Amino acid sequence: MSVATPILSVLCLDVDPAWVAKICRDEEISLDIQELPWSPAARARLQDLTLDVIVISESVFRIWQDTVQDVVVRPVIVVAQEVDDGVATAGLRWGALDVVSLHQGARLGARLHGILRGRAGSELLSEALSYLDESLLIARNRSTDGYEVIYRNSACISRMGTLGRAQEDHQLLCLAPGPRTDRRKLDEIRQDMRAGQPVRAELVDYRGDGEMFWTEFSAAPLTTPGYWVVVSRDVTRRREAEENAQRLRELVIRSQKHENTAVLAAGIAHDFNNILTGIVGSAELARMALAPEHSVQKDIETIIQASGRAAELNRELLDFAGPGKGSLESVYLNSMVTTMLIILRSRMQKSIVVRKALRPDVPPIEADPAEIQQVMLNLCLNASEAMAESGGTLSITTDRMDIADDVADMFAYGRPQPGLHAVFEVSDTGCGMEPALVRRIFEPFFSSKEGARGIGLSVVLSIVKAYRGGIDVDTAPGRGTTVRILLPAAPERERRGVEEVRRPRDVRHHTVLFVDDEEMLRSLAQRALEPLGYRVLVAPDGVEGVRIFREHMAEIDLVILDLSMPRKGGEDACKEMQAINARIPVLLCCGYDEASAQEKTRGSRFAGYLAKPFGVSTLIEAVQETMDKAGS
């Protein structure tokens, strides 16, 4: 590794720079030389701290000597034709480093060498002084256990304060252990030092006034037996930056885990929707085929009801995977709390007291009321379960808050957008939670309660993030838990117009193309629609569906497409069919609500949406409504 050669910066005032350059070359001095004619304006240039030396002619020096002491901040060497005692005395009296003649080049070179060495020494001294910001301490072993401090620099004294003899026996050199100091690491340091081994560690230290900080501690034995030199420096800022970065990494990992599990849940939910649709549809067809008084009707009704409960659970999975935000409307949290408490009281222990503090001017939010109610219920039920054994107080608060951009970064879960927000807060007086548990409460399928599904708070987080809100959790063992939800205030918008009433139309002699990869659903569509007079064509995927549409496009009046299919999905198939016949109405069949389906298929023109799972009556109603719209 090459070392950079030091360069001497020289300013020549009325001195031939070529002569100075030749001397420097002979002396092997690297030079940065500048020439400046003398004038009163040159005084400012003489104050340049980047200069190493000023070489000035005798004639200019005689003019300048009256002001030289006011201006010179760098060494000055006077060059004369001949040097006599008068010139030398005057130059030295007025602050010149030396006076040399034009015939004394070697002397000038020696002086320049000395200036260069002096500059190197000053740089080393400056570097050494910079270390004095760190605590420096020298100590020696006592005859008994412990150390005697024989020198401390000012930084160490400032940090540690005055040490009494009683304190010295309990302090390890410049460490002042306290409540959060790692005692195990401290014992390891002591053992290594007793064995005469150098040590280096980072641990919590305390100043003389009791303030805690992180220190990087190094101790090494000197060549003189029993003596130690110790250096420590405050690394609190670096540790805080590392801890913040680690927290950010953990948040990213948790977010990725949540997203990956959401994708898995979405896939399971969509497949389950297909199965439920087949069960419900087949059960309804069986119910219609049997007489009302048939003994099997009760069993069929049980199947339909059980499928409905399974569909509700499946909707929870879909909400966790990505809330739909369907049926968006202005939601007022205060009214929602009043309604929710009616449901909540029937599911809580009587030993729990509910208190509410509802701010009257909480702004409305734009959301699906069912999802917001689900958020409130999940949080309140979690809080009540934390107090189920010993009872307590459940506090529900609403508020309004303006969020600045820098405040938004403080939320560990979600990042609320800057602006006005509605606040919903739930507090309990339960046992509280350890930090390790808090980090996991929003994880999918995690629960501290045995036998619980662990999906409630995951759904809460998914809904809040979908509305671009934020969640803050404040808890500690023994002092309860407070969960604060922030949701952006709704923008003002125009009222929607009332939809026109459409006339029903005759369904006879109409053809429906039903495209779905589930054979069970294709069969269900035929059995449900054909008895009503519809002709039903079926296809197992988008590719086959487009082919059939090309062959029968003059006959087909409506297309029903599943969103997710092998080879070609519903969105792509719709675009190809509408490229053939732009006026063909297409009904999209999927596991999402209408708002979510529109978001996922932005750019496609669908006449309507049929949410899975659906029964026979729902399918018939959706087909008839879509046909009515197309014919109006």
KENUSE-568173 format. One record per residue (C-alpha): residue in three letters; x, y, z. Coordinates in steps of 0.05 Angstrom, whole numbers, plus 32768, in hexadecimal, padded with zeros to 4 digits. Layout:
BEGIN
ALAXYZ...
***
This chain:
BEGIN
MET800080008000SER801F80427FEAVAL8023807E801AALA801380C37FFETHR805180F17FFCPRO804681318025ILE804281707FFALEU805D81B38013SER803381F08001VAL805F822E7FF5LEU804C82767FE4CYS808382A07FC3LEU807F82EC7FCCASP80B0830E7F9CVAL80DB82CF7F9CASP80EA82A77F5DPRO80BF82687F65ALA80ED82427F35TRP8126824B7F66VAL80FD82317FA0ALA80E381F77F75LYS812B81E27F62ILE813F81E17FABCYS810381B67FBCARG811381857F83ASP815A81807F9CGLU814081727FE2GLU810B81427FC7ILE80D2816B7FE3SER808F81677FC0LEU807881AE7FB5ASP803981D57FA8ILE8055821A7F97GLN802F825B7F8CGLU804882A07F78LEU802882E27F8EPRO804083297F7DTRP804183557FBBSER800983877FC5PRO7FE1839D8001ALA7FAA836E7FE9ALA7FD983337FF2ARG7FCF8337803EALA7F8F830D803AARG7FB482D68014LEU7FE882D2804BGLN7FB282BA807CASP7FA5827A8053LEU7FAB82408085THR7FB8820F804DLEU7FFE822D8042ASP803A820C8063VAL806D82448059ILE8074828A803BVAL80B5829A8017ILE80BE82E68010SER80F483137FF2GLU811B8344801ESER810083817FF9VAL80B7836D8002PHE80C58359804AARG80DF839F805AILE809E83BD8040TRP807583888064GLN8098838280A7ASP806E83B780CATHR8030838C80C1VAL804D834680BFGLN803B83358107ASP7FF2834680FBVAL7FEC831A80BEVAL801B82DE80BEVAL7FFC829C80D4ARG8030826F80B1PRO807D826B80B3VAL80A182A2808BILE80E6829A806CVAL810882DB8053VAL813582D58015ALA816B830C800BGLN81A483177FDAGLU81D583198014VAL81C6830D805DASP81E6833B8090ASP81D9834280DAGLY81A8837C80D0VAL817C835580A0ALA817E831580C9THR816F833A810AALA8134836180EBGLY8117832280CCLEU811982F9810CARG810183338136TRP80C3833A810AGLY80B182F0810DALA80D582D080D1LEU80E9828880DAASP812B829480B6VAL815082C38088VAL817882A2804FSER819E82BC8013LEU819782A77FCBHIS81D882807FD4GLN81BD8257800EGLY818F82277FE9ALA81A381ED8016ARG818F82158053LEU814C82258035GLY814281DC8024ALA815281C7806CARG812081FA8086LEU80EA81E08057HIS80F98198806EGLY80F181AE80B6ILE80AE81CF80A7LEU8096818F8085ARG80AA816480C0GLY808A819580F0ARG8049819280C9ALA804A814680CCGLY8054814A8117SER801A817B811EGLU7FED814C80F7LEU800081118124LEU7FF4813C8162SER7FAF81528147GLU7F9D8109813CALA7FB480F68181LEU7F8D812E81A1SER7F4E8118817ETYR7F5180D781A7LEU7F4C80FF81E6ASP7F01810481DAGLU7F0180BB81EFSER7F0A80A78237LEU7F5280958245LEU7F6880758285ILE7FA7805582A1ALA7FA2802782DDARG7FCB7FF48303ASN7FBA7FB58328ARG7FB27FBB8373SER7FD07F8983A2THR7F887F7683B2ASP7F527F6B837FGLY7F447FA98356TYR7F687FE28333GLU7F8480258345VAL7F7A805D8313ILE7FBA8085830BTYR7FA680B082CEARG7F6580C582ADASN7F5E80F88275SER7F2B81308277ALA7EF88109824DCYS7EFA80CF827FILE7EF380FE82BASER7EB881228298ARG7E9480E1828CMET7EA380BC82CDGLY7EA680F582FFTHR7ED180F1833DLEU7EE280AB8354GLY7EE9809C839EARG7F12806283B8ALA7ED4803D83CDGLN7EBA80428386GLU7EFB802C8365ASP7EF67FE68384HIS7EB37FDB8362GLN7EC27FFA831FLEU7EE77FD982E7LEU7F17800F82D0CYS7EEB804282AALEU7EAC801982ACALA7E74802C82DBPRO7E437FF082D9GLY7DF97FFC82E5PRO7DB57FD982E1ARG7DB87FCB8296THR7E027FB88292ASP7E0E7F71827BARG7E2B7F5282BAARG7E3F7F128297LYS7E687F388264LEU7E857F62829CASP7E9D7F2482C1GLU7EBD7F0A8281ILE7EE37F4C827AARG7EFB7F4782C2GLN7F137EFF82B8ASP7F387F108278MET7F5B7F4B829AARG7F6F7F2282D6ALA7F8F7EF282A5GLY7FB47F2D8286GLN7F8F7F288244PRO7F7A7F66821CVAL7F2F7F6F8216ARG7EFF7F9381E8ALA7EB47F9681F3GLU7E757FC081ECLEU7E457FC68226VAL7E187FF5824DASP7E3D80288278TYR7E27806082A6ARG7E4180A782ADGLY7E5080C882F0ASP7E0A80E882EFGLY7DE980A482E4GLU7DDA80AD8299MET7DDD806C8272PHE7E0480648231TRP7E27802F8206THR7E73802C820BGLU7EA7800A81E0PHE7EDA7FF38212SER7F227FDE8204ALA7F577FCC8238ALA7F9E7FB4822BPRO7FD97FA5825ALEU80167FD28254THR805D7FB68251THR80677FCA829APRO80477F9182C2GLY80067FA282E5TYR7FF77FE082BDTRP7FBC7FE8828EVAL7FA5801B825BVAL7F5B8020824FVAL7F3680468218SER7EEB804B8213ARG7EBE807381E7ASP7E74808281E3VAL7E53805A81ACTHR7E0B806781C0ARG7DF88087817DARG7E15804E8155ARG7DF2801A8180GLU7DB0803F817AALA7DB88043812FGLU7DC77FF8812CGLU7D8B7FE88159ASN7D5E8014812EALA7D777FF080EFGLN7D6B7FAD8111ARG7D247FC18124LEU7D187FD680DCARG7D327F9380C2GLU7D047F6F80F3LEU7CC97F9880DBVAL7CDA7F878093ILE7CE07F3D80A3ARG7C9D7F3E80C9SER7C7D7F62808FGLN7C987F30805DLYS7C817EF68089HIS7C3C7F15808DGLU7C397F1F8042ASN7C527ED98033THR7C1F7EBA8062ALA7BEA7EE78044VAL7BF97ECB7FFFLEU7BF27E84801AALA7BB17E96803EALA7B957EB57FFFGLY7BA37E777FD6ILE7B837E49800AALA7B477E788010HIS7B3A7E7A7FC5ASP7B3E7E2E7FBFPHE7B107E277FFBASN7ADF7E587FDBASN7AD97E2A7F9FILE7ACB7DEE7FCCLEU7A987E157FF5THR7A757E2E7FB6GLY7A6D7DE57F9FILE7A537DD07FE3VAL7A217E097FEBGLY7A097E067FA3SER79FF7DBB7FA4ALA79DB7DBF7FE7GLU79AC7DF47FCCLEU799E7DCC7F8DALA798F7D8F7FB9ARG79617DB97FE4MET793B7DD27FA7ALA79357D8B7F8BLEU79157D6F7FCAALA78D17D7C7FE7PRO78D17DB08020GLU78BA7D7B8052HIS78F07D49803FSER79187D2F807BVAL795A7D418059GLN79497D8B8055LYS79607D97809CASP79A47D77808EILE79AB7DA0804EGLU799C7DE08076THR79D37DCB80A8ILE7A047DC3806EILE79F27E088053GLN79F97E298098ALA7A3B7E0780A6SER7A547E1E8061GLY7A407E658073ARG7A6A7E6280B3ALA7AA47E46808BALA7A9C7E7F8059GLU7AA17EB18092LEU7AE27E9180A9ASN7AFB7E928062ARG7AEB7EDC805DGLU7B187EE78099LEU7B507EC48074LEU7B447EF18038ASP7B437F2E8064PHE7B867F188081ALA7BA27F0D803BGLY7B8B7F528026PRO7B4D7F76803EGLY7B1B7F858008LYS7B057FCB801BGLY7AC27FBA7FFCSER7A857FE68003LEU7AAE80238015GLU7A878058803ASER7A91808D806FVAL7A9A806B80B2TYR7A94809180F4LEU7ABD806F812BASN7A9280898164SER7A53806A8146MET7A79802B8137VAL7A918026817FTHR7A49802B8199THR7A327FF4816BMET7A6F7FC88179LEU7A657FCD81C5ILE7A217FAC81BFILE7A437F6F81A0LEU7A7F7F7381CEARG7A5B7F738211SER7A3B7F308202ARG7A807F1181F8MET7AA57F2F8233GLN7AAC7F1B827CLYS7A7E7F4282ABSER7ABB7F5382D6ILE7AD57F81829FVAL7AC07FCA82A2VAL7ABB7FEE825FARG7ACB8038825CLYS7AC88063821DALA7AE080A9820DLEU7AC880BD81C8ARG7ADF80FE81ABPRO7AA481208187ASP7ACB813C814CVAL7AED80FC8134PRO7AEF80FF80E8PRO7ACD80C880C0ILE7AF78095809AGLU7AE980758057ALA7AE5802A8063ASP7ABC7FEB8062PRO7A947FEE80A4ALA7A987FA380ADGLU7AE47FA480ABILE7AE97FDE80DDGLN7AB97FBA810CGLN7AE47F7C8106VAL7B227FA58119MET7AFE7FC28156LEU7AE27F7F816DASN7B257F5B8166LEU7B4A7F8F818FCYS7B147F9381C5LEU7B0E7F4781CBASN7B597F4081D0ALA7B5A7F758207SER7B207F53822DGLU7B437F108229ALA7B807F2F824AMET7B547F3F8286ALA7B287F018285GLU7B437EE382C5SER7B497F1F82F4GLY7B1B7F5282D2GLY7B2E7F9A82C4THR7B1E7FD7829BLEU7B177FD98250SER7B1E80218236ILE7B09803481F0THR7B1D807881D6THR7B14809D8194ASP7B3C80DB817FARG7B5681028144MET7B9F810D8133ASP7BC7813280FEILE7C02810880E9ALA7C43812880D1ASP7C72810380A3ASP7CA780F980D9VAL7C7480DF810BALA7C5A80AA80D9ASP7C9E808680DDMET7C94807A8128PHE7C5D8046811DALA7C777FFF8121TYR7C3C7FE180FBGLY7C26800380BBARG7C38804A80A7PRO7BFF807D80AAGLN7C0180B18073PRO7C0C80F98089GLY7BCB811E8097LEU7B8C811A80C1HIS7B7B80D680E1ALA7B4480B8810BVAL7B5E80948148PHE7B418056816AGLU7B64804081ABVAL7B58800481D8SER7B797FFD821CASP7B757FC6824FTHR7B8E7FBE8297GLY7BA67F77828BCYS7BEA7F588296GLY7C0D7F7A825BMET7C407F5A822EGLU7C8B7F4F8229PRO7CAE7F7081EDALA7CBC7F2B81CFLEU7C717F1C81CEVAL7C5E7F6181B3ARG7C8A7F548176ARG7C607F178164ILE7C187F2A8173PHE7C0A7F3E812BGLU7C2B7F00810DPRO7BFB7ED380E7PHE7BE07E988110PHE7C087EAC814ESER7BE37EAC8190SER7BF87EAB81D9LYS7BB67E8781EAGLU7BB47E3C81E2GLY7B837E2581ADALA7B797E6A818EARG7B7C7E748142GLY7BAA7EB08148ILE7B8E7ED3810BGLY7B677F0D812BLEU7BA07F408133SER7BBE7F2C80F0VAL7B7B7F3F80D0VAL7B7D7F8180F7LEU7BC27F9180DCSER7BAE7F7E8095ILE7B707FAA8097VAL7B947FE680B5LYS7BCD7FE18083ALA7B9C7FDB804ATYR7B7D801E805EARG7BC4803B8065GLY7BBD804480B0GLY7BEB803480E9ILE7BED800E812BASP7C12801F816BVAL7C187FEF81A6ASP7C2B800781ECTHR7C327FD08220ALA7C5F7FB58257PRO7C597F7C8289GLY7C2B7F9082C2ARG7C0F7FD082A4GLY7BDD7FBA826FTHR7BDB7FC68224THR7BC57FFF81F8VAL7BBB7FF681ADARG7BB080358183ILE7B958031813CLEU7B9C806C810CLEU7B72806E80CCPRO7B7480A78099ALA7B3980D6809AALA7B0980D0805EPRO7B0E81068028GLU7ACF812E8019ARG7AAD81127FDCGLU7A6C81187FB6ARG7A2F80EE7FC7ARG7A2280B47F9AGLY79E480B57F6EVAL79AC80837F77GLU79B180487F48GLU797A80407F15VAL794A80057F1CARG79537FD57EE3ARG791D7FAA7EC4PRO79237F5E7EC6ARG79297F3C7E83ASP79147EF97E66VAL794B7EC67E70ARG79337E947E3CHIS79617E837E02HIS799D7EA67E21THR79E27E857E21VAL7A147E8B7E5BLEU7A5D7E777E55PHE7A767E617E9AVAL7AC27E5B7E9FASP7AE17E3E7EDEASP7B187E0B7EECGLU7AED7DE77F20GLU7AC17DB17EFFMET7A947DB27F3CLEU7A837DFC7F30ARG7A787DF37EE6SER7A477DBB7EF5LEU7A257DE77F29ALA7A1C7E207EF7GLN79FB7DF17EC5ARG79CC7DD27EF9ALA79B97E177F15LEU79AE7E3D7ED4GLU79967E0B7EA1PRO79537DFD7EC5LEU79447E477EBFGLY794B7E467E73TYR79947E5A7E6BARG79C27E347E3DVAL7A047E2B7E62LEU7A477E1F7E3FVAL7A837E0E7E6CALA7ACE7E127E66PRO7B067DFB7E96ASP7B357E367E8BGLY7B3E7E797E67VAL7B5E7E5B7E29GLU7B247E2B7E1DGLY7AF27E627E31VAL7B0D7E917DFAARG7B0A7E597DC7ILE7AC17E497DD7PHE7AB07E937DD7ARG7ACD7E9A7D90GLU7AA37E5F7D78HIS7A617E767D99MET7A6A7EC17D9FALA7A297ECE7D79GLU7A027EA47DABILE7A237EB67DEEASP7A007EED7E16LEU7A297EEA7E56VAL7A6D7ED17E6CILE7A7E7EBD7EB4LEU7AC97EB97EBFASP7AF07EA07EFBLEU7B297ED07F0CSER7B607E9C7F1BMET7B677E627EEAPRO7BA07E3B7ECBARG7BBB7E4D7E86LYS7B937E8D7E81GLY7B717EB47EB9GLY7B2E7ED87EB7GLU7B4B7F1D7EACASP7B727F0A7E6EALA7B397EE07E53CYS7B097F1B7E5CLYS7B377F497E34GLU7B3B7F177DFAMET7AF07F0C7DF9GLN7AE07F567DFAALA7B127F607DC2ILE7AE67F317D9AASN7AA47F4F7DB2ALA7AAB7F8F7DDAARG7A627F8E7DF1ILE7A627F497E11PRO7A537F4E7E5CVAL7A857F297E88LEU7A777F167ED0LEU7AB67F0B7EF9CYS7AB37ED27F2CCYS7AE77ED67F64GLY7AF37ED17FAETYR7AFA7F1D7FB7ASP7AC57F507FC4GLU7AB37F817F8CALA7AE27FB97FA2SER7B1E7F8B7FA8ALA7B0E7F697F66GLN7B0B7FAD7F43GLU7B4E7FBF7F62LYS7B6F7F7E7F4ATHR7B517F817F04ARG7B5A7FCB7EF7GLY7B567FD87EACSER7B267F9E7E9DARG7ADC7FAB7E8FPHE7AB07F7B7EB7ALA7A657F817EBAGLY7A627F677F02TYR7A837F3D7F38LEU7A6D7EFC7F57ALA7A8F7EEF7F9ALYS7AA07EA87FAEPRO7A867E807FD0PHE7A407E897FB3GLY7A007E617FB4VAL79D07E517F7CSER79A27E8C7F8BTHR79DD7EBC7F8CLEU79F67EA27F48ILE79B17EA87F29GLU79A77EEF7F44ALA79EC7F057F2BVAL79DF7EE97EE6GLN799B7F0A7EE1GLU79B47F4D7EFATHR79EF7F4D7EC9MET79C17F3A7E8FASP79917F727EA3LYS79CA7FA57EA3ALA79E27F8D7E5FGLY799C7F937E42SER798A7FD67E5F
***
